[in-house]
Amino acid sequence: MKILVCIDDTDNLESRGTGELATILGQEIEEQGWGKTFGVTRHQLFVHEDIPYTSHNSSMCFVAEMKEEYLNRFIDFATDFLVRESAEGSDPGLCVLIPERLTQGDELIAFGQKAKRAILTKQDAYELAQHLGIHLSEHGGTGQGVIGALAGAALRLSGNDGRFKGKLKIKSDTDVIAVRDILEQTIVDMVKSLEGTILEADDLVKLGDTLKAILLEGKCVLPVTLIEAPAREGVRWQTCTKQQVKKF
């Protein structure tokens, strides 16, 4: 079965980031033979002076495929892991949901979208999680991280929010590469322009400094933009800048 695992508020300015802890959790699933994991995504939430956060107020989520018999074992491990590894002063939260068992996914997604623009409470998060049958737990401090953990899982479920952790590693002798080579070398499912054009396998892309994939329509997408005045014939597209990617 497929599960979504999301954690939030596990770090401080000196500790390992929440994204790194999410990666370790995913690695443990594979090393223990419990299942296979797919891509950690970062989901930006509302930034406000009344919301405590380390640097960006974002949560980290990944997808895993595992047999149901391993689910409780994983949750127990994740619980102990967060208690042990979360930084001093953090307020870690853990969310584990099973999409196929959700009967009101739209309600959950609405919660995630609201968390991007408004202040929500632990009570809001716990009441919704209980209503929908989702595992939600806190593991230190005030436990405020449960809000972001539930919201991040909701946004990952939507299929249209977040950036994949880390930069894409693409090998090319020049700064230009064909789409087919991008798809072969990376986890990217599709190369798509900000204007909505899905690039063909033979299309050429100029590589910039920021090679970040985003979650769009449930796929791992490398966003590109049209080059207004192409310097080379046949090269009409370029990867997006850091600022362009940030809006995702």
C-alpha positions as CSV (number, residue, x, y, z in Angstrom):
1,M,0.0,0.0,0.0
2,K,1.1,3.6,-0.5
3,I,1.6,5.9,2.5
4,L,2.6,9.5,2.9
5,V,5.0,10.4,5.7
6,C,5.4,14.0,6.8
7,I,7.5,15.6,9.6
8,D,7.8,19.2,10.7
9,D,9.6,21.3,13.3
10,T,12.4,18.9,14.2
11,D,15.4,21.3,14.0
12,N,17.0,24.4,15.2
13,L,19.5,26.7,13.5
14,E,22.5,24.5,14.5
15,S,21.1,21.0,13.9
16,R,20.4,18.8,10.9
17,G,17.5,20.0,8.9
18,T,14.0,18.4,8.8
19,G,14.7,17.4,5.2
20,E,17.7,15.4,6.2
21,L,15.7,13.6,9.0
22,A,13.0,12.8,6.4
23,T,15.6,11.3,4.1
24,I,17.0,9.1,6.9
25,L,13.5,7.9,7.7
26,G,13.0,6.9,4.1
27,Q,16.3,5.1,4.0
28,E,15.4,3.1,7.1
29,I,12.3,1.9,5.3
30,E,14.4,0.5,2.5
31,E,17.2,-0.8,4.6
32,Q,14.8,-2.7,6.9
33,G,13.1,-4.2,3.8
34,W,9.8,-2.6,4.8
35,G,9.2,-1.0,1.4
36,K,10.4,1.5,-1.2
37,T,10.4,5.3,-0.9
38,F,10.0,8.1,-3.5
39,G,11.2,11.7,-3.3
40,V,11.2,14.0,-0.3
41,T,9.3,17.2,-1.0
42,R,9.4,20.6,0.8
43,H,6.1,22.3,1.4
44,Q,6.1,26.0,2.3
45,L,3.6,27.1,4.9
46,F,2.4,30.4,6.2
47,V,5.1,32.7,7.5
48,H,3.9,34.9,10.4
49,E,5.4,36.4,13.5
50,D,2.9,34.4,15.6
51,I,4.1,31.1,14.2
52,P,7.3,29.7,15.6
53,Y,9.7,28.2,13.0
54,T,13.4,27.8,12.4
55,S,14.0,29.5,9.1
56,H,11.3,29.0,6.5
57,N,8.3,27.3,8.1
58,S,8.2,24.3,5.8
59,S,7.5,20.7,6.3
60,M,9.0,17.6,4.6
61,C,7.1,14.7,3.1
62,F,7.8,11.5,1.2
63,V,5.9,8.7,-0.3
64,A,6.5,5.0,0.5
65,E,5.1,1.7,-0.8
66,M,5.0,-0.9,1.9
67,K,3.1,-4.0,3.1
68,E,0.5,-3.2,5.7
69,E,2.2,-5.6,8.2
70,Y,5.1,-3.2,8.5
71,L,3.2,0.0,9.0
72,N,3.0,-0.1,12.9
73,R,6.6,-1.1,13.1
74,F,7.6,1.9,11.0
75,I,5.5,4.3,13.0
76,D,7.1,3.0,16.2
77,F,10.5,3.5,14.7
78,A,9.6,7.0,13.4
79,T,8.3,8.0,16.8
80,D,11.5,6.9,18.6
81,F,13.6,8.4,15.9
82,L,12.0,11.9,16.2
83,V,12.2,11.8,20.0
84,R,15.9,10.9,19.8
85,E,17.0,13.0,16.8
86,S,15.0,16.2,17.0
87,A,16.9,19.2,18.1
88,E,16.7,20.9,21.5
89,G,13.9,23.5,21.4
90,S,12.1,21.9,18.5
91,D,8.4,20.9,18.5
92,P,8.4,17.8,16.2
93,G,5.2,16.4,14.7
94,L,4.7,13.2,12.6
95,C,1.9,12.4,10.2
96,V,1.4,9.1,8.4
97,L,-1.6,8.7,6.1
98,I,-2.9,6.1,3.7
99,P,-4.4,7.8,0.7
100,E,-6.6,4.8,-0.4
101,R,-8.4,4.9,3.0
102,L,-9.2,8.6,2.8
103,T,-12.9,9.2,2.2
104,Q,-12.7,13.0,2.3
105,G,-9.4,13.9,0.7
106,D,-10.7,17.3,-0.5
107,E,-11.2,18.3,3.2
108,L,-7.6,17.4,4.0
109,I,-6.2,19.2,1.0
110,A,-8.2,22.3,1.9
111,F,-6.5,22.2,5.4
112,G,-3.1,22.1,3.7
113,Q,-3.9,25.0,1.4
114,K,-5.3,27.0,4.3
115,A,-2.0,26.4,6.2
116,K,-0.2,28.3,3.5
117,R,-2.1,31.5,4.1
118,A,-3.5,31.4,7.7
119,I,-2.6,30.5,11.3
120,L,-4.0,27.1,12.3
121,T,-4.0,25.4,15.7
122,K,-3.0,22.0,17.1
123,Q,-6.7,21.5,17.9
124,D,-7.6,22.1,14.2
125,A,-5.0,19.5,13.2
126,Y,-5.9,16.9,15.7
127,E,-9.7,17.2,15.2
128,L,-9.3,16.7,11.4
129,A,-6.8,13.9,11.7
130,Q,-9.1,12.0,14.1
131,H,-12.1,12.7,11.8
132,L,-10.2,11.3,8.8
133,G,-8.5,8.4,10.6
134,I,-4.9,9.8,10.0
135,H,-2.0,9.1,12.3
136,L,-0.8,12.4,13.8
137,S,1.5,12.6,16.8
138,E,3.8,15.0,18.6
139,H,7.2,14.1,20.0
140,G,8.6,16.9,22.1
141,G,8.3,20.6,23.0
142,T,5.0,22.1,22.4
143,G,4.1,19.6,19.7
144,Q,3.2,22.5,17.3
145,G,4.8,20.5,14.5
146,V,1.7,18.4,14.1
147,I,0.1,21.3,12.3
148,G,2.8,21.4,9.6
149,A,3.1,17.6,9.4
150,L,-0.6,17.3,8.6
151,A,-0.6,20.2,6.2
152,G,2.5,18.9,4.4
153,A,1.0,15.5,3.9
154,A,-2.2,17.2,2.6
155,L,-0.2,19.3,0.1
156,R,1.8,16.3,-1.1
157,L,-1.5,14.4,-1.5
158,S,-2.8,17.3,-3.7
159,G,-0.1,16.6,-6.2
160,N,0.4,20.3,-7.0
161,D,2.6,21.7,-4.3
162,G,6.2,21.6,-3.2
163,R,9.7,21.3,-4.4
164,F,11.8,18.1,-4.3
165,K,14.6,18.1,-1.9
166,G,18.1,18.6,-3.3
167,K,19.3,19.7,-6.7
168,L,19.1,17.5,-9.8
169,K,22.4,16.0,-10.9
170,I,22.5,16.2,-14.7
171,K,25.7,15.3,-16.7
172,S,26.3,17.1,-19.9
173,D,29.5,18.1,-21.8
174,T,27.9,21.6,-22.4
175,D,25.2,23.7,-20.7
176,V,22.6,22.3,-23.2
177,I,20.9,19.0,-23.0
178,A,18.0,17.1,-24.6
179,V,14.9,16.4,-22.6
180,R,15.3,12.7,-23.1
181,D,18.7,12.8,-21.4
182,I,17.2,14.6,-18.4
183,L,14.5,12.0,-18.1
184,E,17.0,9.2,-18.3
185,Q,19.4,10.6,-15.7
186,T,17.0,11.9,-13.1
187,I,13.7,11.1,-11.2
188,V,12.0,13.7,-13.4
189,D,8.8,12.5,-15.2
190,M,8.2,15.6,-17.3
191,V,9.9,18.8,-18.4
192,K,7.2,21.6,-18.5
193,S,7.3,25.3,-19.1
194,L,5.8,27.9,-16.8
195,E,3.6,28.7,-19.7
196,G,2.2,25.2,-19.8
197,T,4.1,23.6,-22.7
198,I,5.2,20.0,-22.2
199,L,8.5,19.6,-23.9
200,E,9.2,16.8,-26.4
201,A,12.1,14.3,-26.0
202,D,14.2,16.0,-28.7
203,D,13.7,19.5,-27.3
204,L,16.9,21.2,-26.0
205,V,17.2,22.9,-22.6
206,K,19.9,25.3,-21.5
207,L,20.9,24.4,-17.9
208,G,21.1,27.1,-15.3
209,D,22.5,27.1,-11.8
210,T,19.2,26.0,-10.1
211,L,18.2,22.5,-11.2
212,K,15.2,21.9,-8.9
213,A,12.2,19.7,-9.6
214,I,8.7,20.5,-8.4
215,L,5.5,18.4,-7.7
216,L,3.0,19.1,-10.4
217,E,-0.1,17.1,-11.4
218,G,1.3,14.3,-9.2
219,K,4.5,14.1,-11.2
220,C,8.1,15.1,-10.7
221,V,8.5,18.1,-13.1
222,L,11.5,20.1,-14.1
223,P,10.2,23.6,-14.8
224,V,11.6,25.6,-17.7
225,T,10.9,29.0,-19.3
226,L,11.1,30.3,-22.8
227,I,14.3,32.1,-23.9
228,E,13.1,35.4,-25.2
229,A,16.1,35.9,-27.5
230,P,17.8,32.5,-28.1
231,A,21.6,32.8,-28.6
232,R,21.8,29.4,-30.2
233,E,19.6,27.9,-32.9
234,G,17.3,25.2,-31.6
235,V,17.7,26.1,-27.9
236,R,14.4,27.7,-27.0
237,W,14.2,26.7,-23.3
238,Q,16.1,27.3,-20.1
239,T,15.7,26.0,-16.6
240,C,14.1,28.3,-14.1
241,T,15.9,30.6,-11.7
242,K,15.8,30.2,-8.0
243,Q,13.3,32.9,-7.6
244,Q,11.0,31.4,-10.3
245,V,11.1,28.0,-8.6
246,K,10.4,29.5,-5.1
247,K,6.8,30.2,-6.0
248,F,6.2,26.4,-5.9
